[in-house]
Structures are given as structure tokens and as C-alpha cells.
């Protein structure tokens, strides 16, 4: 579940299943890395959100907060 906001004030909420179509199963201490993208209408923006995780041992669901991070069009960084 993601919240995306660009510098022009355009905001969008995105919700869906899986991480880029994958459902990784992680053991304690493991991590999962992926690449993705989102469309924004300005050269800068930000996004934040949550992942819903399931603990396999008992099926309990819990939310993991993804802190806000900045989006930028690479040529604007120079």
C-alpha cells in the first residue's frame, strides 16, 4: 500500500497484492530486494507506505511501515 505525492501536489494511493508480482518468503535475517517505478508529473516527489506480512508459523498478519523517501528524476540531481 503506497502513497505517492509529487512536487505539483498530485497525489495517488496504490494498493495491490505482492511485490512487483512476487510473494517472497523470508526466514529470520533474510531480505528481499527489487526494483520498481511510479509515474509522477514533476521531477521531484516522495512516497511511503506499508507492506502486509504474514507470519507462517501462525498465519498472523502484521503491517511493516515503509518510511517516506524522496523521488527524483536523475538528471535533476546534477
Secondary structure, DSSP 8 states (H G I E B T S, - for coil): -EEEEETTS-EEEE--SSBTTB-----TT-----------SSSEEEEEEEEEEE-TTT--EEEEEEEEEEEE-GGGG-
